[in-house]
Amino acid sequence: MKFYNVYILLCADGSYYTGITSDVEKRLIDHNSGRKPNAYTYNRRPVELVWSQSFTEPVQAILFEKKIKKWSRAKKEALINGAYEMLSELSECKNISHYMNHIGHKKKDG
């Protein structure tokens, strides 16, 4: 059975890179070798694998990779650290318009 792995790398500059591969070890070597000068990780080497998850369905892996790429740094770190209970809290929108709409909604209902 073939597995598709979503992974997160910690780059030398402290940023995170999220990707997908069928061979995590080979992909980590590729990132650190610097074969692609235009790649995000090229100027951020060395990189370190800090998280990965395997999927049996490629579509599931692709969708999860795209989701993680949109996450905040704090949410990625919660995933990396296994703090799954924090993921929903870190998903809440914190901008002022969301806050005002949420308060307004509460006043109408209650």
Protein Blocks (a to p, Z undefined) as FASTA:
>chain_A
ZZddddddddfkopacddddfblklmmmmmmnopamkbmklmmcccddfbdcddfbfklm
mmmmmmmmmpcfklmmmmmnopamlmmmmmpccbfklmmmmmmmmmmmZZ
